[in-house]
Amino acid sequence: MANSRLFDRFLAWRQKRLSDKQFTLVLAFVVGILAALAAYVLHSLIRIIQDLLTRGMERTSYNWLYLVLPVVGIWLTMLFVRYVVRNNISHGITRILYAISTKQSRLKAHNCWTSVVASAITIGFGGSVGAEAPIVLTGSSIASTLGQKFRMNNKTLMLLVGCGAAAAIAGIFKAPIAGLVFTIEVLMIDLTMASISPILIASVTATCFTYVLVGEDKLFTFNMFSPWSVERVPSDIFLGIFCGLVSLYFIRTMTFCEDIFGRLRNRYYKLALGGIVLSVLIFLFPSLYGEGYKSINILLGGNSDAEWAEVMENSWFYGKGTMIMLLYLGCVILTKSFATASTNGGGGCGGTFAPSLFIGAFSGFFFARLWNMYELGPMFPENNAALLGMAGVMSGVMHAPLTGVFLIAELTAGYDMFMPLMITSVMAYLTIRAFEPHSIYGMRLARQGKLITHHTDRSILTLMTLDSVIDKDYVAVDKDMEMGQLVHSISKSRTSLLPVLDAAGKLLGEVDTNKIRHVVFRTELYHHFKVSQLMTPPAATLRLGDPMEDVVRDFETTNAQQLAVLDDEQHLMGYVSRVRLYGRYREMVADFSAE
């Protein structure tokens, strides 16, 4: 009680001394620190687990432990989620988009730490996923929890969730601009003068705090073989198209695998299938173990086949020549999506952010090696192409070309590659857009009509719910009621529609007072007509879960002023009026657009 009173006193002091905008900046600063700390803890846990498990493994040959470790990791994660978390924590960024779309940006408090633990176990034991999505979910959850604790409104909560995501990306990669752009492109938080300052504060704070924790070393080391020149524009364009097609393959394969795992109801069947597929793939292609950042650094930092061949360490491919390395790279590109889907489908926890970077590096290197082998144009440095491939595939998978450009540039200090990064990223994005309108994060919600977009009208309709505009104050009548009794009910109704219900509350029809005006005032007919003779079928009916775009379309199609809302068993829940619907819509547009 004492703590509660003290907190209430602080809230009163805050409201008197600080405006909501000022306090949002304070929260953004705190979120930046906490998100960076969470990223540091997660990466430290992953590194510790991997060092303990892989220490002493044979570099030049295969290792049988790869058949065991990933299964153990998925099993431990599954037990943690089932008995400790007791809630679904997979697909972190998709869950953030879902929270923004349907829950007014309210994320569950346990996501502040559960994703860190679960993904550390999964990735540390070899799960072929990334830590970025769990950290983004953690950062956004921290921001959402703080916002709810300090009783911020829904619009500010959405902004804070964006701050948490931006801080997470900035903290992981020491890339503040990429954090800002990621929030705009992927989470689709509209950039206004009111939102840019908190997001920037969170991003810069997270970046600075990460420098304090881990020093100045970059996550990836890039050695530019030769400066970019305009004669390489054709190779950059074709690489972008190739990356777009690889992105499409990755998304479609992931979706296919997720559908297969979705059909399995028994969690142990999922564990068996996911564990077997993942273990076999890692045993054959050890580069698939964990996030794969070591392999990316080999491709980016090498200058000769001898150095690049280290990417095949711990496998039977090691030391068997250049053509075998090319075959190895191609196999890894084809199997990474299966390994990622098997990790999450089997019960593990991780994201697709790192896998997109991983596949991008391998795809870029693979493309450049073929380009140079067949002399299709001026020599294309393989490590340069690996860098461009990272930006290209990530831009395609996430539908976020600016994020791809700025993240890779900041990540590797490869600012001299800005022009080819832009060419490759844009071409990859344009290529995949021809086949897939939504990112890997948004496609699940888009199918349900629950995806926030930069289209303001659609965003408002996505944020609206039928429950917020439904009117449950209605006067119902019985089908056997005489017109005299109906007139009495009409006098008590506030609306022109009276629902006709059976004994179970199911909707049979409606009485529209405007349509019976010619008889309702003739008292001599009061005992000659019954409600069943005066009622008409409803113009259309709605369900509580209907997307608001469909609701608006029903109003436009029927030209009705009111529509009934039913549950799954045809019971009447209430009515939605056109006036109330559009009134609420205008209020939300004004609030959504205010700076």
C-alpha positions as CSV (number, residue, x, y, z in Angstrom):
1,M,0.0,0.0,0.0
2,A,2.8,2.4,0.9
3,N,4.5,1.7,-2.4
4,S,1.2,2.3,-4.3
5,R,0.6,5.6,-2.6
6,L,4.2,6.7,-3.3
7,F,3.8,5.8,-6.9
8,D,0.5,7.7,-7.1
9,R,2.2,10.7,-5.6
10,F,4.9,10.5,-8.3
11,L,2.3,10.3,-11.0
12,A,0.7,13.4,-9.7
13,W,4.0,15.2,-9.5
14,R,4.9,14.1,-13.0
15,Q,1.6,15.3,-14.5
16,K,2.1,18.7,-12.8
17,R,5.7,19.1,-13.7
18,L,6.2,17.3,-17.0
19,S,3.9,17.2,-20.1
20,D,3.2,13.9,-21.8
21,K,5.7,14.8,-24.6
22,Q,8.5,15.6,-22.1
23,F,7.8,12.4,-20.1
24,T,7.8,10.3,-23.3
25,L,11.3,11.6,-24.0
26,V,12.4,10.4,-20.5
27,L,10.8,7.0,-21.1
28,A,12.5,6.7,-24.5
29,F,15.9,7.3,-22.8
30,V,15.2,4.6,-20.2
31,V,14.0,2.2,-22.9
32,G,17.2,2.7,-24.8
33,I,19.3,1.7,-21.9
34,L,17.2,-1.3,-21.0
35,A,16.9,-2.6,-24.6
36,A,20.7,-2.3,-25.0
37,L,21.2,-4.2,-21.7
38,A,18.8,-6.9,-22.9
39,A,20.7,-7.3,-26.2
40,Y,24.0,-7.5,-24.3
41,V,22.7,-10.2,-21.9
42,L,21.2,-12.3,-24.8
43,H,24.3,-12.2,-26.9
44,S,26.5,-13.0,-23.9
45,L,24.3,-16.0,-23.0
46,I,24.4,-17.3,-26.5
47,R,28.2,-16.9,-26.7
48,I,28.8,-18.6,-23.3
49,I,26.5,-21.6,-24.2
50,Q,28.1,-22.1,-27.7
51,D,31.6,-21.9,-26.3
52,L,30.8,-24.5,-23.7
53,L,29.2,-26.9,-26.2
54,T,31.5,-26.5,-29.2
55,R,34.9,-26.2,-27.5
56,G,37.3,-28.8,-28.8
57,M,35.3,-29.8,-31.9
58,E,37.3,-31.0,-34.9
59,R,37.7,-28.3,-37.5
60,T,38.6,-30.4,-40.5
61,S,36.0,-33.2,-40.2
62,Y,32.3,-33.7,-39.2
63,N,31.1,-33.8,-35.6
64,W,28.5,-36.2,-34.3
65,L,27.5,-33.7,-31.6
66,Y,25.7,-31.7,-34.2
67,L,23.1,-34.5,-34.4
68,V,22.3,-34.1,-30.7
69,L,22.8,-30.5,-29.5
70,P,20.0,-28.8,-31.6
71,V,17.4,-31.3,-30.5
72,V,18.3,-30.8,-26.9
73,G,18.1,-27.1,-27.3
74,I,14.6,-27.2,-28.9
75,W,13.4,-29.6,-26.2
76,L,14.7,-27.4,-23.4
77,T,13.1,-24.4,-25.0
78,M,9.8,-26.2,-25.4
79,L,9.8,-27.2,-21.7
80,F,10.6,-23.6,-20.7
81,V,7.8,-22.2,-22.8
82,R,5.3,-24.8,-21.7
83,Y,5.9,-24.9,-17.9
84,V,7.4,-21.4,-17.2
85,V,6.1,-19.0,-19.9
86,R,2.8,-20.7,-20.6
87,N,2.2,-18.5,-23.6
88,N,3.3,-18.3,-27.2
89,I,6.4,-16.2,-27.7
90,S,7.4,-17.1,-31.2
91,H,7.5,-14.7,-34.2
92,G,8.5,-11.7,-32.1
93,I,8.1,-9.0,-34.7
94,T,4.8,-10.4,-35.9
95,R,3.5,-10.3,-32.3
96,I,4.5,-6.6,-32.1
97,L,2.6,-5.9,-35.3
98,Y,-0.4,-7.8,-33.9
99,A,-0.3,-5.9,-30.6
100,I,-0.2,-2.6,-32.5
101,S,-3.1,-3.7,-34.7
102,T,-5.4,-5.2,-32.2
103,K,-4.3,-4.6,-28.6
104,Q,-3.5,-0.9,-28.6
105,S,0.2,-1.7,-28.3
106,R,-0.2,-3.6,-25.0
107,L,2.4,-6.4,-24.8
108,K,2.5,-8.9,-22.0
109,A,5.1,-8.0,-19.3
110,H,6.7,-11.5,-19.3
111,N,8.0,-10.7,-22.8
112,C,10.5,-8.4,-21.1
113,W,12.7,-11.5,-20.2
114,T,11.1,-14.7,-21.5
115,S,12.2,-14.2,-25.1
116,V,15.8,-13.6,-24.0
117,V,16.0,-16.9,-22.0
118,A,14.2,-19.0,-24.7
119,S,16.2,-17.7,-27.6
120,A,19.5,-18.0,-25.7
121,I,18.8,-21.7,-25.2
122,T,17.6,-22.3,-28.7
123,I,20.5,-20.5,-30.5
124,G,23.2,-21.5,-28.0
125,F,22.4,-25.1,-28.7
126,G,22.5,-24.6,-32.5
127,G,19.0,-23.5,-33.5
128,S,19.3,-21.9,-36.9
129,V,17.5,-18.7,-36.1
130,G,18.4,-15.1,-35.0
131,A,18.4,-13.3,-31.7
132,E,17.2,-10.0,-33.2
133,A,13.4,-10.6,-33.3
134,P,13.4,-11.8,-29.6
135,I,15.4,-8.7,-28.7
136,V,13.0,-6.5,-30.6
137,L,10.1,-8.1,-28.8
138,T,11.9,-7.6,-25.5
139,G,12.6,-4.0,-26.2
140,S,9.1,-3.3,-27.3
141,S,7.7,-5.2,-24.3
142,I,9.8,-3.1,-21.9
143,A,8.6,0.1,-23.5
144,S,4.9,-1.1,-23.5
145,T,5.2,-2.2,-19.9
146,L,6.6,1.2,-18.8
147,G,4.0,3.0,-20.8
148,Q,1.2,1.0,-19.2
149,K,2.7,1.5,-15.7
150,F,2.8,5.2,-16.1
151,R,-0.7,5.3,-17.7
152,M,0.2,6.7,-21.1
153,N,-2.5,6.8,-23.7
154,N,-2.7,4.3,-26.6
155,K,-1.1,6.6,-29.1
156,T,1.9,7.2,-26.8
157,L,2.1,3.4,-26.2
158,M,2.4,2.8,-29.9
159,L,5.2,5.3,-30.1
160,L,7.0,3.7,-27.1
161,V,6.7,0.3,-28.7
162,G,8.4,1.8,-31.7
163,C,11.1,3.3,-29.4
164,G,11.7,-0.2,-27.9
165,A,12.1,-1.8,-31.3
166,A,14.4,0.9,-32.6
167,A,16.5,0.7,-29.5
168,A,16.8,-3.0,-29.8
169,I,18.0,-2.9,-33.4
170,A,20.4,0.0,-32.6
171,G,21.7,-1.8,-29.6
172,I,22.3,-5.1,-31.3
173,F,24.1,-3.6,-34.3
174,K,25.3,-0.2,-33.1
175,A,23.3,1.3,-35.9
176,P,21.0,4.2,-34.7
177,I,19.8,5.2,-38.1
178,A,18.9,1.6,-39.0
179,G,16.9,1.4,-35.8
180,L,14.9,4.5,-36.7
181,V,14.3,3.3,-40.3
182,F,13.4,-0.2,-39.2
183,T,10.7,1.2,-37.0
184,I,9.2,3.2,-39.9
185,E,9.5,0.5,-42.6
186,V,8.8,-2.7,-40.7
187,L,6.6,-1.7,-37.8
188,M,5.1,1.1,-39.9
189,I,5.1,3.7,-37.2
190,D,4.4,6.9,-39.1
191,L,7.2,9.5,-38.7
192,T,6.0,12.9,-37.4
193,M,7.7,15.7,-35.5
194,A,6.2,14.2,-32.4
195,S,7.6,10.7,-33.0
196,I,11.1,11.4,-34.4
197,S,12.6,12.7,-31.2
198,P,11.7,9.8,-28.9
199,I,12.7,7.2,-31.4
200,L,16.0,8.9,-32.1
201,I,16.7,9.3,-28.4
202,A,16.0,5.6,-27.8
203,S,18.2,4.6,-30.8
204,V,21.2,6.8,-29.9
205,T,21.0,5.9,-26.2
206,A,21.0,2.2,-27.0
207,T,23.9,2.6,-29.3
208,C,26.0,4.6,-26.9
209,F,25.2,2.2,-24.0
210,T,26.2,-0.8,-26.2
211,Y,29.6,0.9,-26.9
212,V,30.1,1.2,-23.1
213,L,29.3,-2.5,-22.6
214,V,31.2,-4.1,-25.5
215,G,33.6,-1.5,-26.8
216,E,34.0,-0.3,-30.4
217,D,34.3,-3.6,-32.3
218,K,31.8,-4.0,-35.1
219,L,29.6,-7.1,-35.3
220,F,30.9,-7.8,-38.8
221,T,34.4,-7.0,-40.3
222,F,34.3,-6.0,-43.9
223,N,37.4,-5.7,-46.1
224,M,36.7,-3.8,-49.3
225,F,38.6,-5.5,-52.1
226,S,38.3,-2.7,-54.6
227,P,36.3,0.6,-54.6
228,W,32.9,0.6,-56.5
229,S,32.8,2.0,-60.0
230,V,29.9,2.8,-62.3
231,E,30.9,-0.1,-64.6
232,R,29.6,-2.5,-61.9
233,V,26.0,-1.1,-62.1
234,P,24.8,-4.1,-64.3
235,S,26.2,-6.7,-61.8
236,D,24.6,-4.8,-58.9
237,I,21.2,-4.8,-60.7
238,F,21.4,-8.5,-61.5
239,L,22.5,-9.3,-58.0
240,G,19.5,-7.3,-56.7
241,I,17.1,-9.4,-58.9
242,F,18.8,-12.6,-57.7
243,C,18.5,-11.5,-54.1
244,G,14.8,-10.7,-54.6
245,L,14.2,-14.2,-56.0
246,V,16.2,-15.7,-53.1
247,S,14.0,-13.7,-50.7
248,L,10.9,-15.0,-52.4
249,Y,12.2,-18.6,-52.1
250,F,12.9,-18.0,-48.4
251,I,9.5,-16.6,-47.6
252,R,7.6,-19.3,-49.6
253,T,9.7,-22.1,-48.1
254,M,9.2,-20.7,-44.6
255,T,5.4,-20.5,-45.1
256,F,5.3,-24.0,-46.5
257,C,7.2,-25.4,-43.6
258,E,5.1,-23.5,-41.0
259,D,1.9,-24.9,-42.6
260,I,3.3,-28.4,-42.2
261,F,4.2,-27.9,-38.5
262,G,0.8,-26.1,-38.0
263,R,-1.0,-29.3,-38.9
264,L,0.8,-31.3,-36.2
265,R,-1.2,-31.1,-33.0
266,N,1.2,-33.1,-30.8
267,R,4.1,-31.0,-29.6
268,Y,6.4,-34.1,-29.5
269,Y,5.7,-34.8,-33.1
270,K,6.7,-31.3,-33.9
271,L,9.9,-31.7,-31.8
272,A,10.7,-35.0,-33.5
273,L,10.2,-33.6,-37.0
274,G,11.9,-30.2,-36.3
275,G,14.8,-31.8,-34.4
276,I,15.6,-34.4,-37.0
277,V,15.5,-32.0,-39.9
278,L,17.6,-29.4,-38.1
279,S,20.2,-31.8,-36.7
280,V,20.7,-33.6,-40.1
281,L,21.1,-30.2,-41.9
282,I,23.6,-28.9,-39.3
283,F,25.5,-32.1,-39.4
284,L,25.9,-31.8,-43.1
285,F,26.3,-28.0,-43.2
286,P,27.7,-26.7,-39.9
287,S,27.4,-23.1,-41.1
288,L,23.7,-23.5,-40.2
289,Y,24.6,-23.8,-36.5
290,G,23.2,-20.8,-34.6
291,E,23.1,-17.3,-36.0
292,G,25.9,-18.0,-38.5
293,Y,27.7,-14.7,-37.9
294,K,31.1,-16.5,-37.9
295,S,30.5,-17.7,-41.5
296,I,29.3,-14.2,-42.6
297,N,32.6,-12.7,-41.2
298,I,34.6,-15.3,-43.2
299,L,32.9,-14.3,-46.4
300,L,33.2,-10.5,-45.7
301,G,36.7,-10.5,-44.4
302,G,38.5,-13.1,-46.6
303,N,40.7,-12.2,-49.5
304,S,41.5,-15.7,-51.0
305,D,40.0,-19.1,-51.5
306,A,42.0,-20.4,-48.7
307,E,40.5,-18.0,-46.3
308,W,36.9,-18.3,-47.6
309,A,37.2,-22.1,-47.5
310,E,37.1,-21.8,-43.7
311,V,33.3,-21.4,-44.1
312,M,33.3,-25.2,-44.5
313,E,34.9,-25.9,-41.1
314,N,33.6,-28.9,-39.1
315,S,32.2,-30.6,-42.2
316,W,33.3,-33.3,-44.5
317,F,33.4,-30.7,-47.3
318,Y,36.4,-29.0,-45.7
319,G,39.6,-29.0,-47.8
320,K,38.0,-30.5,-51.0
321,G,38.5,-27.6,-53.4
322,T,36.9,-24.5,-54.9
323,M,34.1,-26.2,-56.8
324,I,33.1,-28.1,-53.7
325,M,33.0,-24.8,-51.8
326,L,30.6,-23.4,-54.4
327,L,28.4,-26.5,-54.1
328,Y,28.5,-26.1,-50.3
329,L,27.4,-22.4,-50.6
330,G,24.5,-23.4,-52.9
331,C,23.3,-26.1,-50.5
332,V,23.5,-23.8,-47.5
333,I,21.4,-21.2,-49.4
334,L,18.7,-23.8,-50.3
335,T,18.6,-25.4,-46.8
336,K,18.8,-22.4,-44.5
337,S,15.0,-21.7,-44.7
338,F,14.3,-25.3,-43.8
339,A,16.6,-25.2,-40.9
340,T,15.1,-21.9,-39.6
341,A,11.5,-23.2,-40.0
342,S,12.4,-26.5,-38.3
343,T,13.9,-24.7,-35.3
344,N,10.8,-22.6,-34.7
345,G,8.3,-25.3,-35.8
346,G,9.9,-27.8,-33.5
347,G,9.5,-25.6,-30.5
348,G,12.5,-23.3,-30.5
349,C,12.4,-19.5,-30.2
350,G,14.1,-17.2,-32.7
351,G,13.6,-14.8,-35.6
352,T,14.3,-14.5,-39.3
353,F,16.4,-11.3,-39.1
354,A,19.7,-13.0,-38.8
355,P,18.8,-15.8,-41.3
356,S,18.1,-13.2,-43.9
357,L,21.5,-11.6,-43.4
358,F,23.1,-15.1,-43.4
359,I,21.4,-16.1,-46.7
360,G,22.2,-12.7,-48.2
361,A,25.9,-13.0,-47.5
362,F,26.0,-16.6,-49.0
363,S,23.8,-15.6,-52.0
364,G,26.0,-12.5,-52.8
365,F,29.2,-14.5,-52.6
366,F,27.7,-17.3,-54.7
367,F,26.4,-14.9,-57.4
368,A,29.7,-13.1,-57.6
369,R,31.7,-16.4,-57.9
370,L,29.4,-17.5,-60.8
371,W,29.6,-14.0,-62.4
372,N,33.4,-14.1,-62.4
373,M,33.7,-17.8,-63.5
374,Y,31.7,-17.1,-66.6
375,E,33.1,-13.6,-67.1
376,L,29.7,-12.0,-67.5
377,G,31.2,-8.5,-67.0
378,P,33.8,-6.6,-65.0
379,M,35.2,-8.6,-62.1
380,F,32.8,-8.6,-59.1
381,P,34.7,-8.9,-55.8
382,E,33.1,-11.7,-53.8
383,N,33.4,-10.1,-50.4
384,N,31.8,-6.9,-51.8
385,A,29.0,-9.0,-53.3
386,A,28.5,-10.8,-49.9
387,L,28.0,-7.4,-48.3
388,L,25.5,-6.3,-51.0
389,G,23.7,-9.6,-50.8
390,M,23.1,-9.1,-47.1
391,A,21.3,-5.8,-47.8
392,G,19.5,-7.3,-50.8
393,V,18.0,-10.4,-49.2
394,M,17.1,-8.5,-46.0
395,S,15.4,-5.8,-48.1
396,G,13.4,-8.4,-49.9
397,V,12.4,-10.5,-46.9
398,M,11.4,-7.5,-44.8
399,H,10.2,-5.3,-47.7
400,A,12.4,-2.7,-46.2
401,P,15.1,-1.4,-48.6
402,L,16.1,1.6,-46.5
403,T,16.7,-0.6,-43.5
404,G,18.8,-2.9,-45.6
405,V,20.9,0.0,-46.9
406,F,21.5,1.8,-43.6
407,L,21.9,-1.3,-41.4
408,I,24.6,-2.9,-43.6
409,A,26.3,0.5,-44.1
410,E,26.4,1.2,-40.3
411,L,27.1,-2.4,-39.4
412,T,30.3,-2.7,-41.5
413,A,31.3,1.0,-41.8
414,G,31.0,0.3,-45.5
415,Y,29.7,3.8,-46.4
416,D,31.8,3.7,-49.6
417,M,29.4,1.1,-50.8
418,F,26.3,3.3,-50.4
419,M,25.5,3.4,-54.2
420,P,25.7,-0.3,-54.9
421,L,23.8,-1.0,-51.6
422,M,21.0,1.2,-52.8
423,I,20.9,-0.3,-56.3
424,T,20.9,-3.9,-54.9
425,S,18.3,-3.2,-52.2
426,V,15.9,-1.4,-54.4
427,M,16.1,-4.1,-57.2
428,A,15.6,-6.9,-54.6
429,Y,12.6,-5.0,-53.2
430,L,11.0,-4.4,-56.6
431,T,11.6,-8.0,-57.6
432,I,9.8,-9.5,-54.6
433,R,7.0,-7.0,-54.7
434,A,6.0,-8.4,-58.0
435,F,5.3,-11.7,-56.3
436,E,4.6,-11.0,-52.6
437,P,2.9,-7.8,-51.4
438,H,3.8,-8.2,-47.7
439,S,6.9,-8.9,-45.7
440,I,7.5,-12.1,-43.9
441,Y,6.4,-10.4,-40.7
442,G,3.2,-8.9,-42.1
443,M,1.9,-11.6,-44.3
444,R,0.3,-13.6,-41.5
445,L,-1.6,-10.5,-40.2
446,A,-2.4,-9.3,-43.7
447,R,-4.3,-12.6,-44.3
448,Q,-6.5,-11.7,-41.3
449,G,-6.9,-8.1,-42.2
450,K,-5.1,-7.0,-39.0
451,L,-2.0,-5.4,-40.5
452,I,-1.2,-1.7,-39.9
453,T,0.0,0.1,-43.0
454,H,1.2,3.5,-44.0
455,H,-2.2,4.0,-45.7
456,T,-3.8,6.1,-43.0
457,D,-7.4,5.1,-43.9
458,R,-6.6,1.4,-43.7
459,S,-4.5,1.9,-40.5
460,I,-7.4,3.5,-38.7
461,L,-9.8,0.8,-39.8
462,T,-7.3,-1.8,-38.6
463,L,-7.1,-0.1,-35.2
464,M,-10.9,0.1,-34.9
465,T,-12.9,-2.8,-33.5
466,L,-16.6,-3.5,-33.8
467,D,-16.8,-3.7,-30.0
468,S,-15.9,0.0,-29.8
469,V,-18.8,1.1,-31.9
470,I,-21.5,-1.5,-31.1
471,D,-24.7,-0.3,-29.5
472,K,-26.2,-2.9,-27.1
473,D,-29.2,-0.8,-26.1
474,Y,-32.0,-2.1,-28.3
475,V,-35.6,-3.0,-27.9
476,A,-36.4,-6.5,-29.2
477,V,-39.8,-7.9,-30.1
478,D,-41.4,-11.3,-30.6
479,K,-42.6,-12.5,-34.0
480,D,-46.0,-13.4,-32.6
481,M,-46.5,-9.9,-31.1
482,E,-49.6,-8.0,-32.4
483,M,-49.1,-4.6,-34.0
484,G,-50.7,-2.8,-31.1
485,Q,-48.0,-4.2,-28.8
486,L,-45.4,-3.4,-31.4
487,V,-46.4,0.3,-31.4
488,H,-45.8,0.4,-27.6
489,S,-42.3,-1.1,-28.2
490,I,-41.6,1.4,-30.9
491,S,-42.3,4.2,-28.5
492,K,-39.6,2.9,-26.1
493,S,-36.9,2.4,-28.9
494,R,-34.3,5.0,-29.7
495,T,-33.7,3.6,-33.1
496,S,-35.8,2.9,-36.2
497,L,-34.9,-0.8,-36.3
498,L,-36.4,-3.3,-33.8
499,P,-34.8,-6.8,-33.9
500,V,-37.2,-9.8,-34.0
501,L,-35.7,-12.5,-31.7
502,D,-36.8,-16.0,-30.9
503,A,-36.7,-17.5,-27.3
504,A,-33.0,-18.3,-27.6
505,G,-32.1,-14.7,-28.6
506,K,-31.4,-15.6,-32.3
507,L,-32.2,-12.9,-34.9
508,L,-35.2,-13.8,-37.1
509,G,-35.6,-10.5,-38.8
510,E,-36.1,-6.7,-38.3
511,V,-38.9,-4.3,-38.1
512,D,-38.1,-1.0,-39.9
513,T,-40.4,1.7,-38.6
514,N,-39.8,3.7,-41.7
515,K,-41.3,0.9,-43.8
516,I,-44.5,0.4,-41.8
517,R,-45.3,4.1,-41.3
518,H,-48.3,3.7,-43.6
519,V,-50.1,1.2,-41.2
520,V,-48.6,1.8,-37.8
521,F,-50.9,4.8,-37.0
522,R,-54.1,3.0,-38.0
523,T,-55.5,1.8,-34.7
524,E,-58.2,-0.4,-36.4
525,L,-55.4,-2.6,-37.7
526,Y,-53.6,-3.2,-34.4
527,H,-55.2,-6.7,-34.0
528,H,-55.0,-7.6,-37.6
529,F,-51.2,-7.7,-38.1
530,K,-48.5,-9.5,-36.3
531,V,-44.7,-8.8,-36.2
532,S,-44.0,-11.8,-38.4
533,Q,-46.0,-10.1,-41.2
534,L,-44.2,-6.8,-40.8
535,M,-40.6,-7.9,-40.3
536,T,-38.0,-8.1,-43.1
537,P,-34.7,-9.9,-43.4
538,P,-31.7,-7.8,-42.3
539,A,-29.8,-6.1,-45.2
540,A,-26.6,-7.7,-43.9
541,T,-25.2,-9.0,-40.6
542,L,-21.8,-8.6,-39.0
543,R,-19.6,-10.7,-36.8
544,L,-17.6,-9.4,-33.8
545,G,-14.4,-10.5,-35.5
546,D,-15.1,-9.0,-38.9
547,P,-12.3,-6.7,-40.2
548,M,-13.5,-3.1,-40.2
549,E,-12.8,-2.8,-43.9
550,D,-15.4,-5.5,-44.5
551,V,-17.8,-3.7,-42.2
552,V,-17.5,-0.4,-44.1
553,R,-17.9,-2.3,-47.4
554,D,-21.1,-3.8,-46.1
555,F,-22.5,-0.4,-45.2
556,E,-21.6,1.0,-48.6
557,T,-23.0,-2.0,-50.5
558,T,-26.4,-2.1,-48.6
559,N,-26.7,1.6,-48.0
560,A,-28.0,0.7,-44.6
561,Q,-28.1,3.0,-41.6
562,Q,-27.7,0.2,-39.0
563,L,-26.5,-3.3,-39.2
564,A,-26.9,-6.2,-36.7
565,V,-23.9,-7.8,-35.0
566,L,-24.2,-11.5,-34.3
567,D,-22.1,-14.1,-32.5
568,D,-21.2,-17.5,-34.0
569,E,-24.6,-19.0,-33.0
570,Q,-26.6,-16.2,-34.6
571,H,-27.4,-14.5,-31.2
572,L,-27.8,-10.7,-31.5
573,M,-25.0,-8.8,-29.8
574,G,-26.2,-5.3,-30.8
575,Y,-26.2,-2.8,-33.6
576,V,-23.7,-0.6,-35.4
577,S,-25.0,2.6,-36.8
578,R,-23.4,4.3,-39.8
579,V,-23.4,7.6,-38.0
580,R,-21.6,6.2,-34.9
581,L,-19.1,4.3,-37.1
582,Y,-18.0,7.3,-39.1
583,G,-18.0,9.5,-36.1
584,R,-15.6,7.2,-34.3
585,Y,-13.5,7.0,-37.5
586,R,-13.2,10.8,-37.8
587,E,-12.1,11.0,-34.1
588,M,-9.4,8.4,-34.6
589,V,-8.1,10.1,-37.8
590,A,-7.8,13.4,-36.0
591,D,-6.0,11.7,-33.1
592,F,-3.8,9.5,-35.4
593,S,-2.7,12.6,-37.4
594,A,-2.1,14.9,-34.5
595,E,1.6,15.7,-33.9
